[in-house]
Amino acid sequence: MSETTCQTIIGFLFLVMIVVPSASGQEAARPAPTDGYWVCDNGYRQVQDHCDPVNVPPHAWAVGDRWVCSSGFRRVGDQCDPITVPPHAKALGEQWVCENGYRKNAERCEEIGVPPHAWTVGDEWTCDSGYKRVNDHCEQIDVPAHASASGERWVCNSGYKRVGDRCDPIGVPPHASAVGDQWVCDEGYRRTGDRCEQTGLPPNAWAVGDDWVCNNGYKRVRDKCDQIKVPPHATAVRDDWVCTSGYRKVGDRCEAVDIPRHASAIGERWVCDNGYRKVGDRCERINVPPHATAVAGAP
């Protein structure tokens, strides 16, 4: 993830919380109020009823109402000083790490020896699949027919099972598929001994393994699927129904929810739009200063 992307994500997260001093004097995040509010934009801090810019030094970037040094720099007082990064290393925050294929030795990075048929993992190496480590080199393993290498070992292909040091085929009946060294019946069939028999599939249903379930808007009644009654302003959910947003369930029907101006429905409730706060059963506008963003309240 790039530094620019991190800045964007962290900056957005600060729009959904308010930073206030804690009892210890350290800044701590507290949940936002539920009646609509505003927060200062990234790079600004709240001072009473307005937002003042944060002083961000070179080689730093704003995070809410604070700043942090860019990778490869460390904070020293109110500035960011560069760290020393040796050859074959890269900066990671205020520290540095050796590149792949090198290991740290004091304040430098030394290359590690990688034999043929191997690849580096940090400051170590591991053999390619189909090879095994023998002291400081990699030796190829024997893989039988109908098998594939898996690290230092081998496994039989699907449809075969291991018998000693070889792979023998398994018997797969009609309407079945091999899964590893076993077989399973296809959708709409159930296993009976060593064969697969078709299941009875009624109208308005679909097969699930060796059974069936009714389509959305139908419910299972013994060996058939009956359609359910869905009232206006509702949507079928499997064998039941739910009211659409802005309506609430009352008995066997859906009644509209009263939604005031400058509000939007969320399920059976409503929430004030951005820039408004809930006051009783209505939404009132809040004052949003420059360099701030309004955040909607909770329903």
C-alpha positions as CSV (number, residue, x, y, z in Angstrom):
1,M,0.0,0.0,0.0
2,S,1.4,3.4,-1.0
3,E,2.0,6.2,1.4
4,T,-0.6,8.3,-0.4
5,T,-3.2,5.6,0.0
6,C,-2.5,5.3,3.7
7,Q,-2.9,9.1,4.1
8,T,-6.3,9.0,2.4
9,I,-7.6,6.1,4.4
10,I,-6.3,7.4,7.8
11,G,-7.6,10.9,6.9
12,F,-11.1,9.5,6.2
13,L,-11.2,7.5,9.5
14,F,-10.7,10.7,11.4
15,L,-13.9,12.0,9.9
16,V,-15.9,9.4,12.0
17,M,-14.4,10.2,15.4
18,I,-13.5,13.2,17.5
19,V,-10.1,13.4,19.2
20,V,-10.2,14.8,22.7
21,P,-7.7,14.9,25.6
22,S,-8.0,12.0,28.1
23,A,-7.4,12.3,31.8
24,S,-3.8,11.3,31.4
25,G,-3.2,14.2,29.1
26,Q,-2.8,12.0,26.0
27,E,-5.2,12.4,23.1
28,A,-7.7,9.6,22.9
29,A,-10.6,8.9,20.5
30,R,-14.2,9.0,21.7
31,P,-17.3,7.9,19.8
32,A,-19.2,10.6,17.9
33,P,-22.5,11.9,19.4
34,T,-25.7,10.6,17.9
35,D,-27.5,13.9,17.1
36,G,-25.4,15.1,14.1
37,Y,-22.1,17.0,14.4
38,W,-19.0,18.2,12.5
39,V,-15.3,17.4,12.6
40,C,-12.4,19.3,11.3
41,D,-10.9,18.3,8.0
42,N,-7.6,16.4,7.9
43,G,-4.8,18.7,8.8
44,Y,-6.9,21.0,11.0
45,R,-7.7,20.9,14.7
46,Q,-10.8,22.1,16.6
47,V,-10.4,25.3,18.6
48,Q,-13.8,26.1,20.2
49,D,-16.2,26.6,17.3
50,H,-13.7,26.8,14.4
51,C,-10.8,24.8,12.8
52,D,-7.2,26.0,12.8
53,P,-4.5,24.5,10.5
54,V,-2.0,22.1,11.9
55,N,1.7,23.0,11.4
56,V,3.1,20.1,9.4
57,P,6.9,20.1,9.0
58,P,8.7,18.9,5.8
59,H,8.8,15.1,5.3
60,A,5.6,14.7,7.3
61,W,1.9,14.3,6.6
62,A,-1.2,15.2,8.5
63,V,-3.3,12.5,10.3
64,G,-6.4,14.2,11.6
65,D,-5.2,17.0,13.9
66,R,-1.7,15.6,14.3
67,W,1.2,14.8,12.0
68,V,3.6,11.8,11.5
69,C,6.9,11.6,9.8
70,S,7.1,9.9,6.4
71,S,8.8,6.5,6.1
72,G,12.6,6.9,6.3
73,F,12.3,9.8,8.8
74,R,12.0,10.0,12.5
75,R,10.4,12.7,14.7
76,V,12.9,14.8,16.6
77,G,11.1,17.6,18.5
78,D,8.9,19.4,15.9
79,Q,10.8,18.2,12.8
80,C,11.5,15.0,10.9
81,D,15.2,14.0,10.5
82,P,16.2,11.3,7.9
83,I,17.4,7.9,9.1
84,T,20.5,6.2,7.7
85,V,19.5,3.3,5.3
86,P,22.4,1.1,4.3
87,P,22.7,-0.5,0.8
88,H,20.3,-3.4,0.0
89,A,17.9,-2.1,2.7
90,K,14.7,-0.1,2.6
91,A,13.1,2.2,5.1
92,L,10.1,0.9,7.1
93,G,8.7,3.8,9.2
94,E,11.5,5.0,11.5
95,Q,13.5,1.7,11.0
96,W,15.0,-0.1,8.1
97,V,14.9,-3.8,7.0
98,C,17.2,-5.7,4.6
99,E,15.9,-6.6,1.2
100,N,14.9,-10.1,0.3
101,G,18.0,-12.3,0.0
102,Y,20.0,-10.2,2.5
103,R,20.3,-10.5,6.3
104,K,21.1,-7.8,8.9
105,N,24.6,-7.8,10.3
106,A,25.1,-4.9,12.7
107,E,24.4,-1.8,10.6
108,R,24.7,-3.4,7.2
109,C,23.0,-6.0,5.0
110,E,24.9,-9.1,3.8
111,E,23.9,-11.3,0.9
112,I,22.9,-14.8,1.8
113,G,24.0,-17.8,-0.4
114,V,21.1,-19.3,-2.4
115,P,21.7,-22.7,-4.1
116,P,20.1,-23.8,-7.4
117,H,16.4,-24.7,-7.2
118,A,15.8,-22.5,-4.2
119,W,14.3,-19.1,-3.4
120,T,14.7,-16.6,-0.7
121,V,12.3,-16.0,2.2
122,G,13.5,-12.9,4.0
123,D,17.0,-13.7,5.3
124,E,16.7,-17.5,4.6
125,W,16.1,-19.7,1.6
126,T,13.8,-22.7,0.9
127,C,13.9,-25.3,-1.8
128,D,11.5,-25.1,-4.7
129,S,8.5,-27.5,-4.7
130,G,9.6,-30.9,-5.8
131,Y,13.0,-30.5,-4.1
132,K,14.1,-31.2,-0.5
133,R,16.9,-29.5,1.5
134,V,20.0,-31.6,2.0
135,N,22.6,-29.6,4.0
136,D,23.4,-26.5,1.9
137,H,21.7,-27.6,-1.4
138,C,18.4,-28.9,-2.9
139,E,17.9,-32.4,-4.2
140,Q,15.0,-33.4,-6.5
141,I,12.4,-35.9,-5.1
142,D,10.9,-38.8,-7.0
143,V,7.3,-38.1,-8.0
144,P,5.3,-41.1,-9.4
145,A,2.8,-41.1,-12.2
146,H,-0.6,-39.4,-11.5
147,A,1.0,-37.4,-8.7
148,S,2.2,-33.8,-8.2
149,A,4.9,-32.3,-6.0
150,S,3.9,-30.5,-2.9
151,G,6.9,-28.9,-1.2
152,E,9.3,-31.7,-0.2
153,R,6.6,-34.4,-0.7
154,W,4.1,-35.6,-3.4
155,V,0.4,-36.1,-3.4
156,C,-1.8,-38.1,-5.7
157,N,-3.9,-36.2,-8.3
158,S,-7.7,-36.0,-7.8
159,G,-9.3,-39.3,-8.7
160,Y,-6.3,-41.4,-7.5
161,K,-5.4,-42.7,-4.1
162,R,-1.9,-43.5,-2.6
163,V,-1.0,-47.1,-2.4
164,G,2.6,-47.4,-1.1
165,D,4.8,-45.4,-3.5
166,R,2.3,-45.2,-6.4
167,C,-1.1,-43.7,-7.2
168,D,-4.0,-46.0,-8.2
169,P,-7.3,-44.8,-9.8
170,I,-10.5,-44.8,-7.8
171,G,-13.7,-45.9,-9.3
172,V,-16.0,-43.0,-9.9
173,P,-19.7,-43.9,-10.8
174,P,-21.9,-42.0,-13.2
175,H,-23.3,-38.7,-12.0
176,A,-20.4,-38.3,-9.6
177,S,-17.1,-36.3,-9.4
178,A,-13.8,-37.1,-7.9
179,V,-12.7,-35.1,-4.9
180,G,-9.2,-36.0,-3.9
181,D,-9.2,-39.8,-3.3
182,Q,-13.0,-39.9,-2.8
183,W,-16.0,-39.2,-4.9
184,V,-19.2,-37.3,-4.3
185,C,-22.5,-37.3,-6.2
186,D,-23.5,-34.4,-8.4
187,E,-26.1,-31.9,-7.5
188,G,-29.6,-33.5,-7.6
189,Y,-28.2,-37.0,-6.8
190,R,-27.7,-38.8,-3.5
191,R,-25.3,-41.6,-2.7
192,T,-26.7,-45.1,-2.4
193,G,-24.0,-47.7,-1.9
194,D,-21.5,-47.3,-4.7
195,R,-23.8,-45.4,-7.1
196,C,-25.7,-42.1,-7.3
197,E,-29.5,-42.0,-7.6
198,Q,-31.5,-39.0,-8.7
199,T,-33.5,-37.1,-6.1
200,G,-37.1,-36.0,-6.7
201,L,-37.0,-32.2,-7.5
202,P,-40.4,-30.5,-7.3
203,P,-41.3,-27.3,-9.2
204,N,-40.0,-24.0,-7.8
205,A,-37.0,-25.7,-6.1
206,W,-33.4,-26.3,-6.7
207,A,-30.9,-29.0,-5.7
208,V,-28.5,-28.7,-2.8
209,G,-26.2,-31.7,-2.6
210,D,-28.5,-34.7,-2.2
211,D,-31.5,-32.6,-1.0
212,W,-33.5,-29.6,-2.3
213,V,-34.7,-26.2,-1.1
214,C,-37.5,-24.0,-2.3
215,N,-36.9,-20.9,-4.4
216,N,-37.0,-17.5,-2.8
217,G,-40.6,-16.6,-2.1
218,Y,-41.7,-20.2,-1.5
219,K,-41.8,-22.5,1.6
220,R,-41.4,-26.2,1.8
221,V,-44.6,-28.1,2.6
222,R,-43.8,-31.8,2.7
223,D,-42.6,-32.8,-0.8
224,K,-43.6,-29.5,-2.6
225,C,-43.0,-25.8,-2.6
226,D,-46.0,-23.4,-1.9
227,Q,-45.8,-19.7,-2.7
228,I,-45.9,-17.3,0.2
229,K,-48.0,-14.1,0.2
230,V,-45.8,-11.0,0.1
231,P,-47.7,-7.7,0.9
232,P,-47.1,-4.4,-0.9
233,H,-43.8,-2.6,0.1
234,A,-42.2,-5.9,1.1
235,T,-39.6,-8.2,-0.4
236,A,-39.4,-12.0,-0.1
237,V,-36.5,-13.4,1.9
238,R,-36.4,-17.2,1.4
239,D,-39.7,-18.4,2.9
240,D,-40.6,-15.2,4.7
241,W,-40.8,-11.5,3.8
242,V,-39.5,-8.2,5.2
243,C,-40.6,-4.6,4.7
244,T,-38.6,-2.4,2.4
245,S,-36.7,0.6,3.9
246,G,-39.1,3.3,5.1
247,Y,-41.8,0.8,6.2
248,R,-42.4,-1.2,9.3
249,K,-44.1,-4.6,9.7
250,V,-47.5,-4.4,11.4
251,G,-49.2,-7.7,11.4
252,D,-49.4,-9.0,7.8
253,R,-48.8,-5.7,6.1
254,C,-46.2,-2.9,5.9
255,E,-46.9,0.7,7.1
256,A,-45.0,3.7,6.1
257,V,-42.6,5.3,8.6
258,D,-43.0,9.1,9.2
259,I,-39.8,10.7,7.9
260,P,-39.2,14.4,8.6
261,R,-37.6,16.8,6.2
262,H,-33.8,16.6,5.8
263,A,-33.8,12.9,6.8
264,S,-33.5,9.5,5.1
265,A,-35.0,6.1,5.9
266,I,-32.8,3.3,7.3
267,G,-34.9,0.2,7.7
268,E,-37.8,1.0,10.1
269,R,-36.0,4.2,11.4
270,W,-34.7,7.4,10.0
271,V,-31.5,9.4,10.3
272,C,-30.8,13.1,9.7
273,D,-28.9,14.1,6.6
274,N,-25.3,15.4,6.8
275,G,-25.3,18.9,8.3
276,Y,-28.4,18.3,10.5
277,R,-29.0,16.9,14.0
278,K,-32.0,15.1,15.4
279,V,-34.1,17.2,17.8
280,G,-37.2,15.3,18.9
281,D,-39.0,14.2,15.7
282,R,-37.3,16.7,13.4
283,C,-33.9,17.6,12.0
284,E,-32.3,20.9,12.6
285,R,-29.4,22.4,10.7
286,I,-26.0,22.6,12.5
287,N,-23.4,25.3,11.9
288,V,-20.4,23.9,10.1
289,P,-17.3,26.2,10.1
290,P,-14.7,26.4,7.3
291,H,-12.3,23.4,6.9
292,A,-14.9,21.1,8.6
293,T,-17.2,18.3,7.5
294,A,-20.7,17.5,8.7
295,V,-21.4,14.0,9.8
296,A,-24.9,12.5,10.0
297,G,-26.3,11.4,13.3
298,A,-27.3,7.9,14.3
299,P,-30.9,6.8,13.7
